[in-house]
């Protein structure tokens, strides 16, 4: 839904207990695209079946990906 309807770069992180959708890739905490995506995600509302399965964090946060 995030890719098709909102044109967001979305990935799914699967863990043993849950799956987490991750959005985008950013160069720094000051990346303008990060700030834009945070605002966009904070304003999203879903209805119907999507609302039942999608729970967005109230304030989307960046997560550092470890590099080898």
mmCIF file of the N, C-alpha and C atoms, coordinates in Angstrom:
data_MODEL
# 
_entry.id   MODEL 
# 
loop_
_atom_site.group_PDB 
_atom_site.id 
_atom_site.type_symbol 
_atom_site.label_atom_id 
_atom_site.label_alt_id 
_atom_site.label_comp_id 
_atom_site.label_asym_id 
_atom_site.label_entity_id 
_atom_site.label_seq_id 
_atom_site.pdbx_PDB_ins_code 
_atom_site.Cartn_x 
_atom_site.Cartn_y 
_atom_site.Cartn_z 
_atom_site.occupancy 
_atom_site.B_iso_or_equiv 
_atom_site.pdbx_formal_charge 
_atom_site.auth_seq_id 
_atom_site.auth_comp_id 
_atom_site.auth_asym_id 
_atom_site.auth_atom_id 
_atom_site.pdbx_PDB_model_num 
ATOM 1   N N  . UNK A 1 1  ? 0.831   -1.194  0.000  1.00 0.00 ? 1  UNK A N  1 
ATOM 2   C CA . UNK A 1 1  ? 0.000   0.000   0.000  1.00 0.00 ? 1  UNK A CA 1 
ATOM 3   C C  . UNK A 1 1  ? 0.872   1.253   0.000  1.00 0.00 ? 1  UNK A C  1 
ATOM 4   N N  . UNK A 1 2  ? 1.922   1.264   0.826  1.00 0.00 ? 2  UNK A N  1 
ATOM 5   C CA . UNK A 1 2  ? 2.778   2.455   0.911  1.00 0.00 ? 2  UNK A CA 1 
ATOM 6   C C  . UNK A 1 2  ? 3.523   2.709   -0.395 1.00 0.00 ? 2  UNK A C  1 
ATOM 7   N N  . UNK A 1 3  ? 3.914   1.656   -1.062 1.00 0.00 ? 3  UNK A N  1 
ATOM 8   C CA . UNK A 1 3  ? 4.606   1.814   -2.349 1.00 0.00 ? 3  UNK A CA 1 
ATOM 9   C C  . UNK A 1 3  ? 3.644   2.263   -3.438 1.00 0.00 ? 3  UNK A C  1 
ATOM 10  N N  . UNK A 1 4  ? 2.528   1.574   -3.546 1.00 0.00 ? 4  UNK A N  1 
ATOM 11  C CA . UNK A 1 4  ? 1.594   1.824   -4.653 1.00 0.00 ? 4  UNK A CA 1 
ATOM 12  C C  . UNK A 1 4  ? 0.796   3.106   -4.478 1.00 0.00 ? 4  UNK A C  1 
ATOM 13  N N  . UNK A 1 5  ? 0.219   3.303   -3.311 1.00 0.00 ? 5  UNK A N  1 
ATOM 14  C CA . UNK A 1 5  ? -0.675  4.436   -3.109 1.00 0.00 ? 5  UNK A CA 1 
ATOM 15  C C  . UNK A 1 5  ? 0.056   5.730   -2.780 1.00 0.00 ? 5  UNK A C  1 
ATOM 16  N N  . UNK A 1 6  ? 1.193   5.619   -2.049 1.00 0.00 ? 6  UNK A N  1 
ATOM 17  C CA . UNK A 1 6  ? 1.871   6.827   -1.577 1.00 0.00 ? 6  UNK A CA 1 
ATOM 18  C C  . UNK A 1 6  ? 3.255   7.022   -2.188 1.00 0.00 ? 6  UNK A C  1 
ATOM 19  N N  . UNK A 1 7  ? 3.690   6.126   -3.067 1.00 0.00 ? 7  UNK A N  1 
ATOM 20  C CA . UNK A 1 7  ? 4.995   6.206   -3.732 1.00 0.00 ? 7  UNK A CA 1 
ATOM 21  C C  . UNK A 1 7  ? 6.156   6.307   -2.741 1.00 0.00 ? 7  UNK A C  1 
ATOM 22  N N  . UNK A 1 8  ? 6.065   5.564   -1.646 1.00 0.00 ? 8  UNK A N  1 
ATOM 23  C CA . UNK A 1 8  ? 7.136   5.545   -0.658 1.00 0.00 ? 8  UNK A CA 1 
ATOM 24  C C  . UNK A 1 8  ? 8.012   4.318   -0.862 1.00 0.00 ? 8  UNK A C  1 
ATOM 25  N N  . UNK A 1 9  ? 9.294   4.470   -0.591 1.00 0.00 ? 9  UNK A N  1 
ATOM 26  C CA . UNK A 1 9  ? 10.259  3.381   -0.657 1.00 0.00 ? 9  UNK A CA 1 
ATOM 27  C C  . UNK A 1 9  ? 10.086  2.571   0.636  1.00 0.00 ? 9  UNK A C  1 
ATOM 28  N N  . UNK A 1 10 ? 9.450   1.404   0.541  1.00 0.00 ? 10 UNK A N  1 
ATOM 29  C CA . UNK A 1 10 ? 9.110   0.630   1.739  1.00 0.00 ? 10 UNK A CA 1 
ATOM 30  C C  . UNK A 1 10 ? 9.753   -0.750  1.710  1.00 0.00 ? 10 UNK A C  1 
ATOM 31  N N  . UNK A 1 11 ? 10.206  -1.174  2.892  1.00 0.00 ? 11 UNK A N  1 
ATOM 32  C CA . UNK A 1 11 ? 10.815  -2.492  3.076  1.00 0.00 ? 11 UNK A CA 1 
ATOM 33  C C  . UNK A 1 11 ? 10.173  -3.133  4.294  1.00 0.00 ? 11 UNK A C  1 
ATOM 34  N N  . UNK A 1 12 ? 10.214  -4.457  4.377  1.00 0.00 ? 12 UNK A N  1 
ATOM 35  C CA . UNK A 1 12 ? 9.667   -5.144  5.547  1.00 0.00 ? 12 UNK A CA 1 
ATOM 36  C C  . UNK A 1 12 ? 10.797  -5.865  6.274  1.00 0.00 ? 12 UNK A C  1 
ATOM 37  N N  . UNK A 1 13 ? 10.901  -5.599  7.572  1.00 0.00 ? 13 UNK A N  1 
ATOM 38  C CA . UNK A 1 13 ? 11.851  -6.279  8.443  1.00 0.00 ? 13 UNK A CA 1 
ATOM 39  C C  . UNK A 1 13 ? 11.066  -7.328  9.218  1.00 0.00 ? 13 UNK A C  1 
ATOM 40  N N  . UNK A 1 14 ? 11.364  -8.595  8.977  1.00 0.00 ? 14 UNK A N  1 
ATOM 41  C CA . UNK A 1 14 ? 10.675  -9.684  9.669  1.00 0.00 ? 14 UNK A CA 1 
ATOM 42  C C  . UNK A 1 14 ? 11.524  -10.151 10.845 1.00 0.00 ? 14 UNK A C  1 
ATOM 43  N N  . UNK A 1 15 ? 10.927  -10.196 12.023 1.00 0.00 ? 15 UNK A N  1 
ATOM 44  C CA . UNK A 1 15 ? 11.594  -10.737 13.203 1.00 0.00 ? 15 UNK A CA 1 
ATOM 45  C C  . UNK A 1 15 ? 10.801  -11.957 13.671 1.00 0.00 ? 15 UNK A C  1 
ATOM 46  N N  . UNK A 1 16 ? 11.252  -12.569 14.716 1.00 0.00 ? 16 UNK A N  1 
ATOM 47  C CA . UNK A 1 16 ? 10.584  -13.772 15.219 1.00 0.00 ? 16 UNK A CA 1 
ATOM 48  C C  . UNK A 1 16 ? 9.154   -13.468 15.672 1.00 0.00 ? 16 UNK A C  1 
ATOM 49  N N  . UNK A 1 17 ? 8.927   -12.287 16.249 1.00 0.00 ? 17 UNK A N  1 
ATOM 50  C CA . UNK A 1 17 ? 7.628   -11.980 16.846 1.00 0.00 ? 17 UNK A CA 1 
ATOM 51  C C  . UNK A 1 17 ? 6.756   -11.015 16.061 1.00 0.00 ? 17 UNK A C  1 
ATOM 52  N N  . UNK A 1 18 ? 7.326   -10.331 15.080 1.00 0.00 ? 18 UNK A N  1 
ATOM 53  C CA . UNK A 1 18 ? 6.530   -9.346  14.338 1.00 0.00 ? 18 UNK A CA 1 
ATOM 54  C C  . UNK A 1 18 ? 7.242   -8.962  13.057 1.00 0.00 ? 18 UNK A C  1 
ATOM 55  N N  . UNK A 1 19 ? 6.533   -8.235  12.233 1.00 0.00 ? 19 UNK A N  1 
ATOM 56  C CA . UNK A 1 19 ? 7.108   -7.651  11.025 1.00 0.00 ? 19 UNK A CA 1 
ATOM 57  C C  . UNK A 1 19 ? 6.974   -6.140  11.133 1.00 0.00 ? 19 UNK A C  1 
ATOM 58  N N  . UNK A 1 20 ? 8.023   -5.435  10.733 1.00 0.00 ? 20 UNK A N  1 
ATOM 59  C CA . UNK A 1 20 ? 8.044   -3.983  10.820 1.00 0.00 ? 20 UNK A CA 1 
ATOM 60  C C  . UNK A 1 20 ? 8.308   -3.423  9.429  1.00 0.00 ? 20 UNK A C  1 
ATOM 61  N N  . UNK A 1 21 ? 7.484   -2.472  9.013  1.00 0.00 ? 21 UNK A N  1 
ATOM 62  C CA . UNK A 1 21 ? 7.687   -1.819  7.725  1.00 0.00 ? 21 UNK A CA 1 
ATOM 63  C C  . UNK A 1 21 ? 8.631   -0.647  7.929  1.00 0.00 ? 21 UNK A C  1 
ATOM 64  N N  . UNK A 1 22 ? 9.668   -0.598  7.122  1.00 0.00 ? 22 UNK A N  1 
ATOM 65  C CA . UNK A 1 22 ? 10.654  0.483   7.169  1.00 0.00 ? 22 UNK A CA 1 
ATOM 66  C C  . UNK A 1 22 ? 10.529  1.299   5.891  1.00 0.00 ? 22 UNK A C  1 
ATOM 67  N N  . UNK A 1 23 ? 10.651  2.597   6.015  1.00 0.00 ? 23 UNK A N  1 
ATOM 68  C CA . UNK A 1 23 ? 10.468  3.507   4.888  1.00 0.00 ? 23 UNK A CA 1 
ATOM 69  C C  . UNK A 1 23 ? 11.768  4.223   4.579  1.00 0.00 ? 23 UNK A C  1 
ATOM 70  N N  . UNK A 1 24 ? 12.176  4.178   3.319  1.00 0.00 ? 24 UNK A N  1 
ATOM 71  C CA . UNK A 1 24 ? 13.267  5.006   2.823  1.00 0.00 ? 24 UNK A CA 1 
ATOM 72  C C  . UNK A 1 24 ? 14.661  4.642   3.282  1.00 0.00 ? 24 UNK A C  1 
ATOM 73  N N  . UNK A 1 25 ? 15.592  5.424   2.804  1.00 0.00 ? 25 UNK A N  1 
ATOM 74  C CA . UNK A 1 25 ? 16.999  5.346   3.160  1.00 0.00 ? 25 UNK A CA 1 
ATOM 75  C C  . UNK A 1 25 ? 17.524  6.772   3.161  1.00 0.00 ? 25 UNK A C  1 
ATOM 76  N N  . UNK A 1 26 ? 18.196  7.159   4.219  1.00 0.00 ? 26 UNK A N  1 
ATOM 77  C CA . UNK A 1 26 ? 18.580  8.551   4.395  1.00 0.00 ? 26 UNK A CA 1 
ATOM 78  C C  . UNK A 1 26 ? 20.061  8.666   4.718  1.00 0.00 ? 26 UNK A C  1 
ATOM 79  N N  . UNK A 1 27 ? 20.648  9.780   4.348  1.00 0.00 ? 27 UNK A N  1 
ATOM 80  C CA . UNK A 1 27 ? 22.073  10.005  4.562  1.00 0.00 ? 27 UNK A CA 1 
ATOM 81  C C  . UNK A 1 27 ? 22.404  10.490  5.968  1.00 0.00 ? 27 UNK A C  1 
ATOM 82  N N  . UNK A 1 28 ? 21.461  11.176  6.605  1.00 0.00 ? 28 UNK A N  1 
ATOM 83  C CA . UNK A 1 28 ? 21.719  11.718  7.940  1.00 0.00 ? 28 UNK A CA 1 
ATOM 84  C C  . UNK A 1 28 ? 20.395  12.020  8.617  1.00 0.00 ? 28 UNK A C  1 
ATOM 85  N N  . UNK A 1 29 ? 20.457  12.403  9.894  1.00 0.00 ? 29 UNK A N  1 
ATOM 86  C CA . UNK A 1 29 ? 19.248  12.790  10.615 1.00 0.00 ? 29 UNK A CA 1 
ATOM 87  C C  . UNK A 1 29 ? 18.682  14.114  10.117 1.00 0.00 ? 29 UNK A C  1 
ATOM 88  N N  . UNK A 1 30 ? 19.505  14.869  9.388  1.00 0.00 ? 30 UNK A N  1 
ATOM 89  C CA . UNK A 1 30 ? 19.067  16.160  8.847  1.00 0.00 ? 30 UNK A CA 1 
ATOM 90  C C  . UNK A 1 30 ? 18.627  16.064  7.388  1.00 0.00 ? 30 UNK A C  1 
ATOM 91  N N  . UNK A 1 31 ? 18.573  14.865  6.849  1.00 0.00 ? 31 UNK A N  1 
ATOM 92  C CA . UNK A 1 31 ? 18.200  14.670  5.448  1.00 0.00 ? 31 UNK A CA 1 
ATOM 93  C C  . UNK A 1 31 ? 16.787  15.222  5.220  1.00 0.00 ? 31 UNK A C  1 
ATOM 94  N N  . UNK A 1 32 ? 16.609  16.150  4.282  1.00 0.00 ? 32 UNK A N  1 
ATOM 95  C CA . UNK A 1 32 ? 15.291  16.730  4.027  1.00 0.00 ? 32 UNK A CA 1 
ATOM 96  C C  . UNK A 1 32 ? 14.225  15.677  3.667  1.00 0.00 ? 32 UNK A C  1 
ATOM 97  N N  . UNK A 1 33 ? 14.638  14.618  3.001  1.00 0.00 ? 33 UNK A N  1 
ATOM 98  C CA . UNK A 1 33 ? 13.687  13.562  2.633  1.00 0.00 ? 33 UNK A CA 1 
ATOM 99  C C  . UNK A 1 33 ? 13.166  12.845  3.890  1.00 0.00 ? 33 UNK A C  1 
ATOM 100 N N  . UNK A 1 34 ? 14.023  12.663  4.881  1.00 0.00 ? 34 UNK A N  1 
ATOM 101 C CA . UNK A 1 34 ? 13.599  12.055  6.153  1.00 0.00 ? 34 UNK A CA 1 
ATOM 102 C C  . UNK A 1 34 ? 12.531  12.914  6.816  1.00 0.00 ? 34 UNK A C  1 
ATOM 103 N N  . UNK A 1 35 ? 12.782  14.200  6.908  1.00 0.00 ? 35 UNK A N  1 
ATOM 104 C CA . UNK A 1 35 ? 11.828  15.103  7.541  1.00 0.00 ? 35 UNK A CA 1 
ATOM 105 C C  . UNK A 1 35 ? 10.509  15.135  6.777  1.00 0.00 ? 35 UNK A C  1 
ATOM 106 N N  . UNK A 1 36 ? 10.577  15.129  5.462  1.00 0.00 ? 36 UNK A N  1 
ATOM 107 C CA . UNK A 1 36 ? 9.380   15.121  4.633  1.00 0.00 ? 36 UNK A CA 1 
ATOM 108 C C  . UNK A 1 36 ? 8.588   13.827  4.853  1.00 0.00 ? 36 UNK A C  1 
ATOM 109 N N  . UNK A 1 37 ? 9.271   12.691  4.866  1.00 0.00 ? 37 UNK A N  1 
ATOM 110 C CA . UNK A 1 37 ? 8.586   11.419  5.066  1.00 0.00 ? 37 UNK A CA 1 
ATOM 111 C C  . UNK A 1 37 ? 7.999   11.307  6.465  1.00 0.00 ? 37 UNK A C  1 
ATOM 112 N N  . UNK A 1 38 ? 8.681   11.837  7.480  1.00 0.00 ? 38 UNK A N  1 
ATOM 113 C CA . UNK A 1 38 ? 8.135   11.819  8.836  1.00 0.00 ? 38 UNK A CA 1 
ATOM 114 C C  . UNK A 1 38 ? 6.818   12.597  8.897  1.00 0.00 ? 38 UNK A C  1 
ATOM 115 N N  . UNK A 1 39 ? 6.778   13.758  8.275  1.00 0.00 ? 39 UNK A N  1 
ATOM 116 C CA . UNK A 1 39 ? 5.546   14.548  8.268  1.00 0.00 ? 39 UNK A CA 1 
ATOM 117 C C  . UNK A 1 39 ? 4.440   13.818  7.508  1.00 0.00 ? 39 UNK A C  1 
ATOM 118 N N  . UNK A 1 40 ? 4.789   13.251  6.363  1.00 0.00 ? 40 UNK A N  1 
ATOM 119 C CA . UNK A 1 40 ? 3.812   12.541  5.548  1.00 0.00 ? 40 UNK A CA 1 
ATOM 120 C C  . UNK A 1 40 ? 3.232   11.344  6.306  1.00 0.00 ? 40 UNK A C  1 
ATOM 121 N N  . UNK A 1 41 ? 4.074   10.558  6.950  1.00 0.00 ? 41 UNK A N  1 
ATOM 122 C CA . UNK A 1 41 ? 3.611   9.380   7.681  1.00 0.00 ? 41 UNK A CA 1 
ATOM 123 C C  . UNK A 1 41 ? 2.768   9.754   8.896  1.00 0.00 ? 41 UNK A C  1 
ATOM 124 N N  . UNK A 1 42 ? 3.128   10.836  9.570  1.00 0.00 ? 42 UNK A N  1 
ATOM 125 C CA . UNK A 1 42 ? 2.385   11.258  10.757 1.00 0.00 ? 42 UNK A CA 1 
ATOM 126 C C  . UNK A 1 42 ? 0.959   11.670  10.412 1.00 0.00 ? 42 UNK A C  1 
ATOM 127 N N  . UNK A 1 43 ? 0.722   12.091  9.173  1.00 0.00 ? 43 UNK A N  1 
ATOM 128 C CA . UNK A 1 43 ? -0.596  12.560  8.763  1.00 0.00 ? 43 UNK A CA 1 
ATOM 129 C C  . UNK A 1 43 ? -1.449  11.485  8.106  1.00 0.00 ? 43 UNK A C  1 
ATOM 130 N N  . UNK A 1 44 ? -0.891  10.307  7.873  1.00 0.00 ? 44 UNK A N  1 
ATOM 131 C CA . UNK A 1 44 ? -1.627  9.257   7.171  1.00 0.00 ? 44 UNK A CA 1 
ATOM 132 C C  . UNK A 1 44 ? -2.732  8.670   8.033  1.00 0.00 ? 44 UNK A C  1 
ATOM 133 N N  . UNK A 1 45 ? -3.872  8.450   7.408  1.00 0.00 ? 45 UNK A N  1 
ATOM 134 C CA . UNK A 1 45 ? -5.009  7.793   8.043  1.00 0.00 ? 45 UNK A CA 1 
ATOM 135 C C  . UNK A 1 45 ? -5.448  6.668   7.118  1.00 0.00 ? 45 UNK A C  1 
ATOM 136 N N  . UNK A 1 46 ? -5.762  5.525   7.709  1.00 0.00 ? 46 UNK A N  1 
ATOM 137 C CA . UNK A 1 46 ? -6.206  4.383   6.928  1.00 0.00 ? 46 UNK A CA 1 
ATOM 138 C C  . UNK A 1 46 ? -7.594  3.977   7.395  1.00 0.00 ? 46 UNK A C  1 
ATOM 139 N N  . UNK A 1 47 ? -8.389  3.502   6.463  1.00 0.00 ? 47 UNK A N  1 
ATOM 140 C CA . UNK A 1 47 ? -9.720  3.021   6.795  1.00 0.00 ? 47 UNK A CA 1 
ATOM 141 C C  . UNK A 1 47 ? -9.885  1.581   6.356  1.00 0.00 ? 47 UNK A C  1 
ATOM 142 N N  . UNK A 1 48 ? -10.987 0.996   6.726  1.00 0.00 ? 48 UNK A N  1 
ATOM 143 C CA . UNK A 1 48 ? -11.303 -0.364  6.299  1.00 0.00 ? 48 UNK A CA 1 
ATOM 144 C C  . UNK A 1 48 ? -10.328 -1.398  6.820  1.00 0.00 ? 48 UNK A C  1 
ATOM 145 N N  . UNK A 1 49 ? -10.041 -2.392  5.985  1.00 0.00 ? 49 UNK A N  1 
ATOM 146 C CA . UNK A 1 49 ? -9.165  -3.502  6.377  1.00 0.00 ? 49 UNK A CA 1 
ATOM 147 C C  . UNK A 1 49 ? -7.751  -3.017  6.666  1.00 0.00 ? 49 UNK A C  1 
ATOM 148 N N  . UNK A 1 50 ? -7.267  -2.008  5.942  1.00 0.00 ? 50 UNK A N  1 
ATOM 149 C CA . UNK A 1 50 ? -5.914  -1.505  6.156  1.00 0.00 ? 50 UNK A CA 1 
ATOM 150 C C  . UNK A 1 50 ? -5.757  -0.961  7.574  1.00 0.00 ? 50 UNK A C  1 
ATOM 151 N N  . UNK A 1 51 ? -6.775  -0.298  8.100  1.00 0.00 ? 51 UNK A N  1 
ATOM 152 C CA . UNK A 1 51 ? -6.712  0.259   9.448  1.00 0.00 ? 51 UNK A CA 1 
ATOM 153 C C  . UNK A 1 51 ? -6.590  -0.840  10.492 1.00 0.00 ? 51 UNK A C  1 
ATOM 154 N N  . UNK A 1 52 ? -7.178  -1.991  10.218 1.00 0.00 ? 52 UNK A N  1 
ATOM 155 C CA . UNK A 1 52 ? -7.148  -3.093  11.183 1.00 0.00 ? 52 UNK A CA 1 
ATOM 156 C C  . UNK A 1 52 ? -5.770  -3.739  11.273 1.00 0.00 ? 52 UNK A C  1 
ATOM 157 N N  . UNK A 1 53 ? -4.980  -3.697  10.189 1.00 0.00 ? 53 UNK A N  1 
ATOM 158 C CA . UNK A 1 53 ? -3.691  -4.375  10.207 1.00 0.00 ? 53 UNK A CA 1 
ATOM 159 C C  . UNK A 1 53 ? -2.502  -3.430  10.253 1.00 0.00 ? 53 UNK A C  1 
ATOM 160 N N  . UNK A 1 54 ? -2.703  -2.156  9.956  1.00 0.00 ? 54 UNK A N  1 
ATOM 161 C CA . UNK A 1 54 ? -1.591  -1.211  9.921  1.00 0.00 ? 54 UNK A CA 1 
ATOM 162 C C  . UNK A 1 54 ? -1.642  -0.289  11.121 1.00 0.00 ? 54 UNK A C  1 
ATOM 163 N N  . UNK A 1 55 ? -0.588  -0.294  11.895 1.00 0.00 ? 55 UNK A N  1 
ATOM 164 C CA . UNK A 1 55 ? -0.448  0.625   13.016 1.00 0.00 ? 55 UNK A CA 1 
ATOM 165 C C  . UNK A 1 55 ? 0.840   1.409   12.801 1.00 0.00 ? 55 UNK A C  1 
ATOM 166 N N  . UNK A 1 56 ? 0.713   2.703   12.610 1.00 0.00 ? 56 UNK A N  1 
ATOM 167 C CA . UNK A 1 56 ? 1.887   3.548   12.409 1.00 0.00 ? 56 UNK A CA 1 
ATOM 168 C C  . UNK A 1 56 ? 2.303   4.173   13.731 1.00 0.00 ? 56 UNK A C  1 
ATOM 169 N N  . UNK A 1 57 ? 3.597   4.306   13.942 1.00 0.00 ? 57 UNK A N  1 
ATOM 170 C CA . UNK A 1 57 ? 4.084   4.991   15.133 1.00 0.00 ? 57 UNK A CA 1 
ATOM 171 C C  . UNK A 1 57 ? 3.678   6.451   15.047 1.00 0.00 ? 57 UNK A C  1 
ATOM 172 N N  . UNK A 1 58 ? 3.289   7.051   16.166 1.00 0.00 ? 58 UNK A N  1 
ATOM 173 C CA . UNK A 1 58 ? 2.873   8.456   16.130 1.00 0.00 ? 58 UNK A CA 1 
ATOM 174 C C  . UNK A 1 58 ? 3.974   9.385   15.634 1.00 0.00 ? 58 UNK A C  1 
ATOM 175 N N  . UNK A 1 59 ? 5.217   9.094   15.985 1.00 0.00 ? 59 UNK A N  1 
ATOM 176 C CA . UNK A 1 59 ? 6.364   9.873   15.500 1.00 0.00 ? 59 UNK A CA 1 
ATOM 177 C C  . UNK A 1 59 ? 7.358   8.898   14.882 1.00 0.00 ? 59 UNK A C  1 
ATOM 178 N N  . UNK A 1 60 ? 7.331   8.747   13.555 1.00 0.00 ? 60 UNK A N  1 
ATOM 179 C CA . UNK A 1 60 ? 8.279   7.830   12.905 1.00 0.00 ? 60 UNK A CA 1 
ATOM 180 C C  . UNK A 1 60 ? 9.723   8.222   13.224 1.00 0.00 ? 60 UNK A C  1 
ATOM 181 N N  . UNK A 1 61 ? 10.540  7.232   13.567 1.00 0.00 ? 61 UNK A N  1 
ATOM 182 C CA . UNK A 1 61 ? 11.927  7.477   13.960 1.00 0.00 ? 61 UNK A CA 1 
ATOM 183 C C  . UNK A 1 61 ? 12.897  6.776   13.018 1.00 0.00 ? 61 UNK A C  1 
ATOM 184 N N  . UNK A 1 62 ? 14.044  7.400   12.757 1.00 0.00 ? 62 UNK A N  1 
ATOM 185 C CA . UNK A 1 62 ? 15.060  6.739   11.936 1.00 0.00 ? 62 UNK A CA 1 
ATOM 186 C C  . UNK A 1 62 ? 15.751  5.628   12.728 1.00 0.00 ? 62 UNK A C  1 
ATOM 187 N N  . UNK A 1 63 ? 16.181  4.610   12.030 1.00 0.00 ? 63 UNK A N  1 
ATOM 188 C CA . UNK A 1 63 ? 16.906  3.501   12.649 1.00 0.00 ? 63 UNK A CA 1 
ATOM 189 C C  . UNK A 1 63 ? 18.204  3.309   11.886 1.00 0.00 ? 63 UNK A C  1 
ATOM 190 N N  . UNK A 1 64 ? 19.309  3.310   12.599 1.00 0.00 ? 64 UNK A N  1 
ATOM 191 C CA . UNK A 1 64 ? 20.604  3.128   11.966 1.00 0.00 ? 64 UNK A CA 1 
ATOM 192 C C  . UNK A 1 64 ? 20.773  1.668   11.565 1.00 0.00 ? 64 UNK A C  1 
ATOM 193 N N  . UNK A 1 65 ? 21.233  1.470   10.336 1.00 0.00 ? 65 UNK A N  1 
ATOM 194 C CA . UNK A 1 65 ? 21.505  0.128   9.832  1.00 0.00 ? 65 UNK A CA 1 
ATOM 195 C C  . UNK A 1 65 ? 22.992  -0.129  9.994  1.00 0.00 ? 65 UNK A C  1 
ATOM 196 N N  . UNK A 1 66 ? 23.355  -1.189  10.724 1.00 0.00 ? 66 UNK A N  1 
ATOM 197 C CA . UNK A 1 66 ? 24.780  -1.464  10.911 1.00 0.00 ? 66 UNK A CA 1 
ATOM 198 C C  . UNK A 1 66 ? 25.460  -1.827  9.593  1.00 0.00 ? 66 UNK A C  1 
ATOM 199 N N  . UNK A 1 67 ? 26.638  -1.351  9.401  1.00 0.00 ? 67 UNK A N  1 
ATOM 200 C CA . UNK A 1 67 ? 27.426  -1.638  8.215  1.00 0.00 ? 67 UNK A CA 1 
ATOM 201 C C  . UNK A 1 67 ? 28.588  -2.548  8.612  1.00 0.00 ? 67 UNK A C  1 
ATOM 202 N N  . UNK A 1 68 ? 28.925  -3.519  7.762  1.00 0.00 ? 68 UNK A N  1 
ATOM 203 C CA . UNK A 1 68 ? 30.050  -4.414  8.097  1.00 0.00 ? 68 UNK A CA 1 
ATOM 204 C C  . UNK A 1 68 ? 31.384  -3.689  8.090  1.00 0.00 ? 68 UNK A C  1 
# 
